[in-house]
Amino acid sequence: MPGMYVPPGAYRGAAPVGRPMTPKVVGILAIVFASIGVLFALVIHFGPMSDLDRWDVSRQASGLISWMWGSLALSVGVFALHLVAGVAALTYRPSAPRLITAYAVFAILLGIADITLSMALIPDSLQLSDYLSRSQVKESMMIRAVFAGIALPWPIVALALMNTRSAKAACSTHG
């Protein structure tokens, strides 16, 4: 408001004048999404895994089970990188654009691999009980594919935002 007095130091913690807020916003969102992502990774792992165990299909689909465990381990690593990259971006560290880029590339590749392999590794020759059809097994795996698909836009957006000239410049003048 014109003519309003603002005492010196009233905006502690705010970015310096002229410094883009993109890294700070990406950092906050990265920290939030990394935390949520770990929880969802556990849900989309143990939900379908318990279905396969309950249906007594796990021994027949050993490749799928191995991928699910590997995917969970990779997801935890990607979300740890996501969290570290988020803190770096929040604090305008010079490494933030590289860390966010690494996170985004790994997350996109893992998402595409999970969508593809969760469906492709379902064996054609499943021995199923009378009450279970192959489509039910596919539906259980579709849950993984849907969550992986929902998660794909954020790494793409983070990658684009943190690789702008202004975001890189804001992080290179860490102060």
C-alpha positions as CSV (number, residue, x, y, z in Angstrom):
1,M,0.0,0.0,0.0
2,P,1.4,3.4,-0.9
3,G,2.8,5.4,2.0
4,M,2.7,2.4,4.4
5,Y,5.8,2.1,6.6
6,V,7.6,-1.3,6.6
7,P,10.2,-1.6,9.2
8,P,13.7,-2.9,8.2
9,G,14.0,-6.7,8.5
10,A,10.2,-7.2,8.4
11,Y,10.5,-9.8,5.7
12,R,13.1,-12.1,7.2
13,G,13.4,-15.4,5.3
14,A,12.1,-14.0,2.1
15,A,14.2,-14.3,-1.0
16,P,16.4,-11.2,-1.7
17,V,14.8,-8.7,-4.0
18,G,15.2,-9.7,-7.6
19,R,16.0,-13.4,-6.8
20,P,13.6,-15.7,-8.5
21,M,11.3,-17.8,-6.2
22,T,11.3,-20.8,-8.6
23,P,13.9,-22.8,-6.7
24,K,12.3,-22.2,-3.4
25,V,8.8,-23.2,-4.7
26,V,10.2,-26.3,-6.4
27,G,12.1,-27.1,-3.2
28,I,9.0,-26.9,-1.1
29,L,6.9,-29.0,-3.5
30,A,9.8,-31.5,-3.9
31,I,10.0,-32.1,-0.1
32,V,6.2,-32.5,0.1
33,F,6.0,-34.8,-2.9
34,A,9.0,-36.9,-1.8
35,S,7.3,-37.6,1.5
36,I,4.0,-38.5,-0.1
37,G,5.8,-40.5,-2.8
38,V,7.4,-42.8,-0.3
39,L,4.0,-43.6,1.3
40,F,2.4,-44.2,-2.1
41,A,5.4,-46.4,-3.2
42,L,4.7,-48.6,-0.2
43,V,1.0,-48.8,-0.9
44,I,1.4,-49.6,-4.6
45,H,3.9,-52.3,-3.6
46,F,2.3,-54.1,-0.7
47,G,-1.3,-53.8,-2.0
48,P,-0.7,-55.7,-5.2
49,M,1.9,-58.0,-3.6
50,S,-0.6,-59.1,-1.0
51,D,-3.1,-59.8,-3.7
52,L,-0.6,-62.0,-5.5
53,D,0.2,-63.9,-2.3
54,R,-3.5,-64.2,-1.4
55,W,-4.3,-65.6,-4.8
56,D,-1.3,-68.0,-4.6
57,V,0.1,-66.5,-7.8
58,S,3.5,-65.2,-6.5
59,R,5.5,-68.4,-7.2
60,Q,4.2,-68.5,-10.8
61,A,5.1,-64.8,-11.4
62,S,8.6,-64.7,-10.0
63,G,9.8,-62.2,-12.6
64,L,7.0,-59.8,-11.6
65,I,7.7,-60.3,-7.9
66,S,11.4,-59.6,-8.4
67,W,10.5,-56.4,-10.4
68,M,8.2,-55.2,-7.7
69,W,10.9,-55.6,-5.0
70,G,13.4,-54.0,-7.2
71,S,11.0,-51.2,-8.1
72,L,10.4,-50.5,-4.4
73,A,14.1,-50.3,-3.7
74,L,14.7,-48.0,-6.6
75,S,11.7,-45.9,-5.6
76,V,13.1,-45.3,-2.1
77,G,16.4,-44.2,-3.6
78,V,14.7,-41.9,-6.1
79,F,12.6,-40.3,-3.3
80,A,15.7,-39.9,-1.1
81,L,17.3,-38.1,-4.0
82,H,14.1,-36.1,-4.4
83,L,14.2,-35.0,-0.8
84,V,17.9,-34.0,-0.9
85,A,17.2,-32.1,-4.2
86,G,14.2,-30.4,-2.6
87,V,16.3,-29.1,0.4
88,A,19.0,-28.0,-2.0
89,A,16.5,-26.0,-4.1
90,L,14.8,-24.6,-1.1
91,T,18.1,-23.2,0.1
92,Y,19.3,-22.1,-3.3
93,R,22.3,-24.4,-3.4
94,P,24.4,-24.4,-6.6
95,S,23.8,-28.2,-6.9
96,A,20.0,-27.8,-6.8
97,P,19.4,-27.7,-10.6
98,R,21.6,-30.8,-11.1
99,L,20.0,-32.7,-8.3
100,I,16.5,-31.9,-9.4
101,T,17.5,-32.9,-13.0
102,A,18.9,-36.2,-11.8
103,Y,15.8,-36.9,-9.7
104,A,13.5,-36.0,-12.6
105,V,15.3,-38.2,-15.1
106,F,15.4,-41.2,-12.7
107,A,11.8,-40.7,-11.7
108,I,10.6,-40.5,-15.3
109,L,12.6,-43.6,-16.3
110,L,11.4,-45.6,-13.2
111,G,7.8,-44.5,-13.9
112,I,7.9,-45.7,-17.5
113,A,9.6,-48.9,-16.5
114,D,7.1,-49.6,-13.8
115,I,4.1,-49.0,-16.1
116,T,5.6,-51.2,-18.7
117,L,7.0,-54.1,-16.6
118,S,4.1,-54.3,-14.1
119,M,1.9,-55.3,-17.1
120,A,4.5,-57.2,-19.3
121,L,5.8,-59.5,-16.5
122,I,2.4,-61.1,-15.9
123,P,2.9,-64.7,-17.2
124,D,0.5,-65.8,-19.9
125,S,0.3,-69.3,-18.4
126,L,-0.9,-68.6,-14.9
127,Q,-2.6,-71.5,-13.2
128,L,-5.5,-69.8,-11.6
129,S,-8.2,-71.0,-9.3
130,D,-11.8,-71.2,-10.4
131,Y,-12.8,-67.9,-8.8
132,L,-9.8,-65.9,-10.2
133,S,-9.3,-64.7,-13.7
134,R,-6.2,-63.4,-15.4
135,S,-7.9,-60.0,-15.8
136,Q,-8.2,-59.7,-12.0
137,V,-4.4,-60.1,-11.7
138,K,-4.0,-57.5,-14.5
139,E,-6.3,-55.1,-12.6
140,S,-4.2,-55.5,-9.5
141,M,-1.1,-54.6,-11.5
142,M,-3.0,-51.7,-13.2
143,I,-3.0,-50.0,-9.8
144,R,0.7,-49.7,-10.0
145,A,0.6,-48.4,-13.6
146,V,-2.0,-45.8,-12.7
147,F,-0.1,-44.4,-9.7
148,A,3.1,-44.4,-11.8
149,G,1.3,-42.5,-14.5
150,I,-0.1,-40.0,-12.0
151,A,3.4,-39.3,-10.6
152,L,4.9,-38.6,-14.0
153,P,3.9,-34.9,-14.5
154,W,5.7,-33.5,-11.5
155,P,9.3,-34.6,-12.4
156,I,8.7,-33.2,-15.9
157,V,7.5,-29.8,-14.4
158,A,10.4,-29.8,-11.9
159,L,12.9,-30.6,-14.6
160,A,11.5,-27.7,-16.8
161,L,11.4,-25.2,-13.9
162,M,14.8,-25.8,-12.4
163,N,16.5,-25.7,-15.8
164,T,15.4,-22.2,-16.7
165,R,18.1,-19.6,-16.9
166,S,16.7,-17.7,-14.0
167,A,16.5,-20.7,-11.7
168,K,20.1,-21.7,-12.4
169,A,21.2,-18.1,-11.9
170,A,19.4,-17.8,-8.6
171,C,21.1,-21.0,-7.4
172,S,24.5,-20.0,-8.6
173,T,24.5,-16.8,-6.5
174,H,24.0,-18.8,-3.2
175,G,24.3,-16.4,-0.4
